[in-house]
Amino acid sequence: MESIEESLGRLARSGNLRVIPSDSSDDGLVDFTSNDYLGLAADRGLQDDFFRMVADRRPSLTASASRLLASDQASFSRLEDALGRMYGRKALLFNSGYHANTGLIAALAPAGTLIVADKLVHASIIDGYKLSGADLARFRHNDMAHLESIIRSKSGRYDRILVVTESVFSMDGDSPDMNALVDIRRRYDEVMLYVDEAHGFAVSGPDGLGLTMALDRPGEVDVIVGTFGKAAASIGAFAVMEESVRSYV
């Protein structure tokens, strides 16, 4: 077995040693590695408004415990209510997009479920599958015909088929045919549709609510996941779903 030092040396020689880059925010550079699409994270006026609001309200810094274990904080409920009004369904907050995908998929895809995921979905979705105990099938990137062929061949063999994709894929910048996804969901009673809008929220669709909200019936996407840690220049994530699904999760 390699020692830690030997592993570091091998990674460095192959160009695969990852290091945290230094802060370049004060260097006058445009950072194309950032997901701050709208420039909100560096908006001084927005920062001033935020800190004035915090100074006036003096919210608790932390619940110091799980939300389920201790008690709700009013700011969490207000944010969920605001999201619910925007999307027309119930919302649930998460610590991050990673926690949203791992937690939701593990909950919604127990044994007896088939997850059918796009080949290029984010690693957090794969981690959710691994935690779930469900079977997994992968369809070719944005290939709706391949997706439906998998569902057709598996239909009737599983209690639930959870189709998982993203609205905007971060590495390629492309999107699936959202209408085709919904059409497939309509044709198979056991299908549940899950769309990660991490890179669509705040920049795509009507009012920046993502591509799912441009559909004629957005409610046919059973779970919509969004994140505050990219274009919204904050931290955390949320999911939008029907009230019964939210309670179950």
C-alpha angles and dihedrals in degrees: 000000000000118000117237090254092051091049091051091049093049092049091049093050092050093048092245101110107119121211132177108254120232121259109274097174093111096045096083091246128144106232111215092178089068127094090213089118095165098040091241095134091064096039105122094195092054090048092051092049091049095050092046089053092049091049091053097047101033095202121197110273093226142349087232088218144050113297090234093048101046119020141293121270115225093230090059092052092046091053093047090049091050091050090047091055092049095048100031092234139076120288132206125197127225134188092244143343088264091056091046094054097041094045099042097045093045089052098043098043111052122160109305091045128107117212113205109191135178111255091242102048118137121275091247089065090052089050089052090053091050091052093047104064090223127132117258135215125177126212126205113271110285091341104142093180091056091046092053093046089057092048092047092052093048100038113123093021097083135048090224136013111202111201110201128190143136129250094219119019109219099213097046102024092223131126137214124247096268094191091053090051091054092046090055091049090053093054097054121053095202095054120109117188121219120184125185108212095181093129096033101052114104094007108050137054130012112338088354092286094131139264094289090067090060089066120102089240110023090177089075087075097081097202127023117188122198135174134216093200098081125039092001090061096223137086136268135040142242142207128211121210144133117297095251092052091048091052091049093050 
